[in-house]
Amino acid sequence: MVGLIYKLYAPVDPDRFYVGSTEMTLKDRLRYHRNERKKSAPVYKHLLQYATGTWQMDLLEECDKTGVELRKLEEFWRVTLRAPLNKNRAYRAPEDTWAANNPELNRAQNRRATAKYKANNMERERKRGREYHYKQKIFPFFRAAQARAAFQLKIST
């Protein structure tokens, strides 16, 4: 399978472009971009200012990579060309994530967030705890007592 890295832009404003990757043909990928429903992304906000028939797609690189390897190559091109319309990274190595580099800070941040949530929602948490206790402990006891009483009535009659 062949992977393609492409640049999508409007010829009227070639300095604002999007870098992407695909395993489809460029023609099919361009059709997909034209029919994309998430028109809130920066690339679509920009390109929809121009007629869809005027959008242009240039092939940057053709390779035999797919999946993660293709995304890594797309990220290389995105960074190299400084694509202004790319909202997200194409690839982020696991060791590049903040949580991977700061596991202790991440745990501490989670503890602080949990404590803050509990402080702000104390009454709600108490109510939820009472409901849980009632449903799990008290209600089944009464149901069992009712069942025993009904059974005793059947036996005695």
Secondary structure, DSSP 4 states (H G I P E B T S, - for coil): --EEEEEEEETTEEEEEEEEEESS-HHHHHHHHHH-S-TTSHHHHHHTTS-GGG-EEEEEEEES--HHHHHHHHHHHHHHHT-TT--S-S---GGGSHHHH-HHHHHHHHHHHHHHHHHHTHHHHHHHHHHHHIIIIIHHHHHHHHHHHHHHHHHH-
